[in-house]
Amino acid sequence: MPHALIVEDDPNSLSGLSAILAADGFSVDTATTLAEARAALTRFIPDVVLIDLNLPDGSGLDLLPSLPAHAPDGALPVIVMTGNATVESAIEGLRHGIWDYLLKPVNIPRLRSLLARIPRPYELTEEVQALRTTLRDLGHFGPMLGRSSSIQHVYDLIEQTAPTEAAVLICGEPGTGKKIAARTLHELSRRRKGPFVAFDCAAARDSGQRTMESLLFGHERGAFAGAENREPGLLEQSGGGTLFLEQIDALPNAQQEALLRALDSQTFMRVGGSNRIMTDFRLIAATRTPVRQAVTDGALREDLYLRLNASSIALPPLRERDDDAALFAEQFVDELNRENHIVGVTSGSPKRISPAFIRECLANEWPGNVRELRERVRRAYHASGDVIETLRIDEQGGPNGRGLNGSSVQVTVGTALADVEDMLIRATLEAVGGTRHRAATLLGISPKTLYNKLQRMKLEP
């Protein structure tokens, strides 16, 4: 049975919380002061600590140094309760490493949602940690890939941050893998069984009739013209799980403010609604531009930045990741070999890569990072024979008519229509410098259709 320590000086609150935790399968020990809590910690190691921020002999945060350094799950969950939370107190608590904080009077469904994610004893945590260590040595960390010291530092940050409920800001150049890092955080968190909902704020203009406010918070029937039914927003869709907002600095200022209010109050209201709805999601946000610049330029609200920056992760560009480029290239070729074998495009032995190819991968600066590497490897793969010799297929001209040549695309009779479409989309984007709206116009499709096709082609971050 998991064990909880509740530190609360109000007898009614203490009694109510004890009853809730006991009903949810916890054994409970209580304390009304920091001194009593420290004494309790000498007798046992709890699985979760609930502590009031304001106690007769100090702040609840003062107890944190007394907690065990190595709890059974690696990090002891601490839930801080407060009746007067502010952005500053939330940031201070998150920087001290607390798991989450609750406003008083405590929202019982949210508390129970948090308790459901407390790891029970004997969950083989030592074996899991050993397996993670082995995989990290091999260059794998969840869905992430890399052995370099710079990415190992990122793995450390993710391991420290994932077990908490803190909102997280991921920064990095385009193509560095922010979405994959966000998914890794989700998969290593106690919310892993919940949904992972990803949304690119810069794509909101292609969302049709729904406003950004409706996309985030949902709307009631009749809230605006065309709202024929109630629609859930991103906050509801990610309930019990994680919401990943890419390019959060592209979110309009009003919605950034509303999002911050939802984080602080743990409630929101649908467009056209009159009742506040409780939230239960973890926010991970990302920005491509340097975050300080985004704040200075007014693209990102400073108060939202401060809330997110309490837990931040900076992804290194590929040029600073030692030999990780070769590791990615090998993985991409393996994926292409499997894909082509499954659909029957190739037969016989899988394609191999030459030492010269690896040297080119390591020598390239990769301004487009992992995304650019994936695309270059894909093109080299389709332009090669049994051995992939070079990335410079545009200089040589690709065999079988599958390479790009200036502003034209050469296609051999018999090439699959889906492959032809992908080649045309890539060539058009390249010709217009990556401007999606211009590419969509040239291709005769809507920007939304192009966006969906790019997601399918795995060209999104």
C-alpha positions in Angstrom: 0.0 0.0 0.0 1.5 3.4 -0.9 2.0 5.8 2.0 1.3 9.5 2.2 2.4 12.3 4.5 0.0 15.2 4.8 1.3 18.4 6.4 -1.6 20.8 7.2 -2.3 22.9 10.2 -6.1 23.3 9.6 -7.8 20.4 11.3 -10.8 20.3 9.0 -8.6 20.3 5.9 -6.4 17.6 7.4 -9.3 15.4 8.2 -10.8 15.7 4.8 -7.6 15.1 2.9 -6.8 12.1 5.1 -10.2 10.6 4.3 -9.7 11.1 0.5 -6.3 9.5 0.5 -7.4 6.6 2.6 -10.4 6.0 0.2 -7.9 6.0 -2.7 -5.8 3.2 -1.1 -3.1 5.2 0.7 -2.0 4.7 4.3 -1.7 8.2 5.8 0.5 9.9 8.4 -0.2 13.6 9.3 1.7 16.6 10.7 0.6 20.1 11.6 4.0 21.8 11.6 7.4 21.5 9.8 8.9 20.1 13.0 6.4 17.3 13.1 6.9 16.6 9.4 10.6 16.3 9.8 10.1 13.9 12.7 7.8 11.8 10.6 10.3 11.6 7.8 12.8 10.0 10.2 10.4 7.1 10.7 9.4 6.3 7.0 9.8 7.4 3.4 6.4 8.4 2.0 5.3 7.8 -1.6 3.8 11.3 -1.8 3.8 14.4 0.4 0.9 16.9 0.5 2.0 20.1 2.3 0.4 23.5 3.0 2.5 26.4 1.8 1.9 28.4 5.0 2.6 26.6 8.3 2.9 27.9 11.8 6.7 27.4 11.8 7.6 28.4 8.2 6.9 27.8 4.5 6.0 24.4 3.2 8.9 24.7 0.8 11.3 24.6 3.8 10.6 20.9 4.1 12.0 20.1 0.7 15.7 19.8 1.9 14.5 17.2 4.4 13.0 14.9 1.9 15.0 11.8 0.8 17.3 12.4 -2.1 16.6 9.1 -3.8 13.0 8.0 -3.4 12.0 4.6 -4.8 10.9 6.2 -8.1 13.8 8.6 -8.3 11.9 11.7 -7.3 9.5 12.0 -4.4 6.2 13.6 -5.5 5.4 16.8 -3.5 2.1 18.5 -3.9 1.9 22.0 -2.4 -1.5 23.4 -1.3 -2.1 27.1 -1.1 -5.0 29.5 -0.7 -3.3 32.5 -2.4 -1.3 31.1 -5.3 0.5 33.6 -7.5 2.6 33.2 -10.6 5.6 34.0 -8.4 4.8 31.4 -5.8 4.2 28.8 -8.6 7.5 29.5 -10.2 9.3 29.4 -6.9 7.7 26.0 -6.1 8.5 24.6 -9.5 12.1 25.7 -9.2 12.3 23.9 -5.9 11.3 20.7 -7.7 7.7 20.2 -6.4 5.5 18.0 -8.5 2.4 20.2 -8.6 0.4 22.7 -6.5 -3.3 22.9 -5.7 -5.4 25.9 -4.9 -7.6 25.9 -1.8 -10.3 24.7 -1.4 -8.7 21.7 -3.0 -10.3 20.4 -6.2 -11.0 16.8 -5.2 -11.2 15.4 -8.8 -7.9 17.0 -9.7 -6.3 15.7 -6.5 -7.5 12.2 -7.2 -6.2 12.5 -10.8 -2.8 13.3 -9.4 -2.9 10.5 -6.8 -3.7 8.0 -9.6 -0.3 8.8 -11.1 1.6 8.1 -7.9 3.7 5.0 -8.6 2.8 2.1 -6.3 5.5 0.1 -4.5 7.3 -2.8 -6.2 6.9 -1.4 -9.8 10.4 -2.7 -10.8 11.8 0.8 -10.8 15.4 -0.4 -10.4 15.1 -2.7 -13.4 13.5 0.0 -15.5 16.3 2.5 -14.6 18.9 -0.1 -15.5 17.3 -0.7 -18.9 17.1 3.1 -19.5 20.8 3.4 -18.7 21.7 0.6 -21.2 19.6 2.2 -23.9 21.2 5.6 -23.3 24.7 4.1 -23.8 23.5 2.7 -27.2 22.1 6.1 -28.2 18.4 5.6 -27.5 16.3 7.5 -25.0 12.6 6.8 -25.5 11.9 8.0 -29.1 15.0 10.2 -29.1 18.4 9.3 -30.6 21.9 10.4 -30.0 25.1 9.6 -28.0 26.8 13.0 -27.9 27.5 14.7 -24.6 25.2 17.6 -25.5 22.2 15.4 -26.1 23.0 13.3 -23.0 22.6 16.5 -21.0 19.2 16.9 -22.5 18.3 13.4 -21.5 19.3 14.3 -17.9 17.0 17.3 -17.9 14.1 15.2 -19.3 14.6 12.5 -16.7 14.6 15.2 -13.9 11.6 17.0 -15.3 9.3 14.2 -16.6 8.1 12.9 -13.2 6.9 16.4 -12.2 3.7 18.2 -13.3 5.6 21.3 -14.2 4.9 23.1 -17.5 8.0 22.9 -19.7 9.5 25.2 -22.4 11.5 23.5 -25.1 13.8 25.8 -27.2 15.7 24.9 -30.3 16.4 25.7 -34.0 13.9 24.4 -36.6 14.4 20.7 -37.1 16.1 19.9 -33.8 13.3 17.6 -32.7 11.2 19.6 -30.3 8.1 17.5 -30.8 10.0 14.2 -30.3 11.5 15.7 -27.1 8.0 16.7 -25.9 6.7 13.2 -26.6 9.7 11.7 -24.7 8.8 13.9 -21.7 5.2 12.6 -21.9 6.2 8.9 -22.3 8.5 9.1 -19.2 5.9 11.0 -17.1 3.1 9.7 -14.9 0.7 10.9 -17.6 2.1 8.4 -20.2 -1.2 6.5 -20.4 -3.1 9.7 -21.2 -3.3 11.4 -24.6 -0.4 13.4 -26.2 -2.0 16.2 -28.1 0.3 18.3 -30.4 -0.7 21.6 -32.1 1.3 24.1 -34.1 0.1 27.6 -33.1 1.5 29.0 -36.4 -0.9 26.8 -38.3 -4.0 28.3 -36.6 -4.6 30.6 -39.6 -5.4 27.4 -41.7 -7.9 26.1 -39.2 -11.0 27.1 -41.1 -13.9 28.8 -39.2 -12.7 28.0 -35.7 -10.9 30.8 -33.9 -7.8 30.3 -31.9 -9.8 30.8 -28.7 -12.2 28.0 -29.8 -9.3 25.7 -30.8 -7.8 26.1 -27.3 -10.8 26.1 -25.1 -13.6 24.7 -27.2 -17.0 26.2 -27.8 -20.6 25.7 -27.0 -23.3 25.2 -29.6 -24.3 28.6 -31.1 -21.3 30.4 -29.8 -20.7 31.9 -33.2 -21.8 31.5 -36.8 -21.3 27.9 -37.9 -21.0 26.5 -34.3 -23.7 23.9 -34.8 -22.4 21.6 -32.1 -20.4 21.8 -28.9 -16.7 21.2 -29.7 -14.0 20.3 -27.2 -10.8 22.4 -27.3 -7.2 21.3 -27.0 -7.3 21.7 -23.2 -10.1 19.2 -23.0 -8.7 16.8 -25.6 -5.4 16.6 -23.6 -7.2 15.9 -20.3 -5.3 13.4 -18.2 -2.3 13.8 -20.6 0.0 16.3 -22.2 -0.7 19.3 -24.5 2.3 20.3 -26.7 2.0 23.7 -28.3 4.6 24.3 -31.0 5.6 27.9 -31.8 3.8 29.2 -28.8 5.2 32.7 -29.7 2.8 32.6 -32.7 -0.2 32.4 -30.3 -2.1 35.7 -30.2 -1.4 37.8 -27.0 -5.0 37.4 -25.8 -4.8 33.6 -26.0 -1.4 33.6 -24.3 -3.0 35.5 -21.4 -6.0 33.2 -21.3 -3.7 30.1 -21.3 -1.7 31.5 -18.4 -5.0 32.1 -16.4 -6.0 28.5 -17.1 -2.6 27.2 -15.8 -2.8 29.3 -12.7 -6.5 28.8 -11.8 -6.6 25.2 -13.2 -9.9 26.1 -14.9 -11.1 27.5 -18.2 -14.4 28.4 -20.0 -15.5 27.3 -23.4 -16.3 30.1 -25.9 -20.0 30.9 -25.4 -20.1 29.0 -22.1 -21.0 30.3 -18.6 -19.5 27.5 -16.4 -15.9 27.1 -15.6 -14.4 23.7 -16.4 -11.6 22.1 -14.3 -8.3 21.4 -16.2 -6.1 18.3 -16.0 -3.4 18.6 -18.5 0.4 19.2 -18.5 1.6 21.9 -20.9 4.8 21.6 -22.9 5.5 24.6 -25.2 8.2 25.2 -27.8 9.6 28.1 -29.7 12.0 28.2 -32.7 13.2 31.7 -32.1 15.5 32.6 -29.2 13.1 32.9 -26.3 14.5 36.1 -25.0 14.2 37.7 -28.4 10.5 36.5 -28.6 9.9 38.3 -25.2 11.7 41.4 -26.3 9.8 41.5 -29.6 6.5 41.1 -27.8 5.7 37.8 -29.5 5.8 36.0 -26.1 4.3 37.4 -23.0 6.9 37.9 -20.3 4.6 36.5 -17.5 3.9 33.3 -19.6 7.6 33.0 -20.3 8.4 33.2 -16.6 5.8 30.5 -15.9 7.2 28.2 -18.6 10.9 29.0 -18.0 10.8 27.5 -14.5 11.5 24.2 -16.3 13.2 24.7 -19.7 15.1 22.5 -22.1 17.3 23.8 -24.9 17.9 21.3 -27.7 21.4 21.6 -29.3 21.7 21.9 -33.1 23.0 18.9 -35.0 26.3 20.6 -35.8 27.1 20.6 -32.0 26.3 16.9 -31.5 29.6 15.2 -32.5 28.9 12.0 -34.5 25.1 11.9 -33.9 24.6 12.9 -37.6 26.0 9.5 -38.6 23.8 7.7 -36.1 20.7 9.5 -37.6 21.8 8.7 -41.1 22.1 5.0 -40.3 18.7 4.9 -38.7 17.0 6.7 -41.6 18.5 4.3 -44.1 17.3 1.4 -41.9 13.8 2.9 -41.9 13.8 3.3 -45.7 15.0 -0.3 -46.2 12.2 -1.5 -44.0 9.6 0.7 -45.7 10.6 -0.3 -49.2 10.8 -4.0 -48.3 7.3 -3.9 -46.9 5.7 -2.2 -49.9 7.7 -4.4 -52.3 9.6 -1.5 -53.9 12.9 -3.3 -53.4 13.9 -7.0 -53.2 17.0 -8.8 -52.3 19.6 -7.2 -49.9 18.9 -3.9 -48.2 20.9 -0.9 -49.3 24.1 -0.1 -47.5 26.0 3.1 -46.8 29.6 3.8 -47.7 32.3 5.3 -45.4 32.4 8.3 -47.8 28.7 8.9 -47.2 29.2 8.9 -43.4 32.1 11.3 -43.8 29.9 13.7 -45.7 27.2 13.5 -43.0 29.7 14.4 -40.3 31.3 17.2 -42.4 28.0 19.0 -43.1 26.9 21.9 -40.9 23.2 20.9 -41.3 21.6 24.4 -41.0 18.2 22.6 -41.2 19.3 20.1 -38.5 17.8 16.6 -38.2 14.9 17.4 -40.5 17.3 18.4 -43.3 19.4 15.4 -42.7 16.4 13.1 -43.0 15.3 14.7 -46.3 18.9 14.5 -47.8 19.3 10.9 -46.8 15.9 10.0 -48.3 16.8 11.7 -51.6 20.3 10.0 -51.7 18.7 6.6 -50.9 16.3 6.8 -53.9 19.0 8.1 -56.2 21.5 5.3 -55.3 22.2 1.7 -56.2 22.9 -1.0 -53.6 25.5 1.3 -51.9 24.7 4.9 -51.0 27.9 6.7 -51.8 27.1 10.4 -51.5 24.6 13.1 -50.4 25.4 15.3 -53.4 22.8 13.7 -55.7 21.8 17.1 -57.2 25.3 17.5 -58.6 25.4 14.1 -60.1 21.8 13.6 -61.2 19.9 10.8 -59.8 19.5 7.4 -61.5 16.0 6.1 -62.3 14.7 9.7 -62.7 14.2 10.2 -59.0 16.5 13.1 -58.3 15.7 16.8 -58.4 17.2 18.8 -61.2 17.0 22.6 -60.8 13.3 23.6 -60.9 12.2 20.4 -62.6 11.4 16.9 -61.4 12.3 13.9 -63.5 10.0 10.9 -63.2 10.4 7.5 -64.6 7.3 5.8 -66.1 6.0 3.4 -63.5 6.9 5.5 -60.4 4.1 5.3 -57.8 1.7 8.3 -57.8 2.2 8.8 -54.1 6.0 9.1 -54.7 5.5 11.6 -57.6 3.2 13.7 -55.4 5.9 13.8 -52.6 8.6 14.7 -55.1 6.5 17.6 -56.5 5.7 19.0 -53.1 9.3 18.9 -52.0 10.5 20.4 -55.3 7.9 23.2 -55.1 8.7 24.0 -51.5 12.4 24.1 -52.4 11.8 26.4 -55.3 9.8 28.9 -53.2 12.2 28.9 -50.3 9.9 26.9 -48.0 6.9 29.4 -48.2 3.9 27.2 -47.7 1.2 29.5 -49.0 3.1 30.2 -52.2 3.8 26.5 -52.7 0.1 25.7 -52.1 -0.9 28.3 -54.7 1.5 26.8 -57.3 0.3 23.3 -56.5 -3.3 24.3 -56.8 -4.3 23.1 -53.3 -5.2 24.9 -50.0 -2.6 25.7 -47.4 -4.5 23.3 -45.0 -4.2 20.5 -47.5 -0.5 21.1 -47.9 -0.1 21.2 -44.2 -1.7 17.8 -43.8 0.4 16.3 -46.6 3.6 17.6 -45.0 2.6 16.0 -41.7 2.1 12.7 -43.6 5.5 13.1 -45.2 7.1 13.7 -41.8 8.5 17.1 -42.7 7.0 18.7 -39.6 9.2 19.4 -36.5 
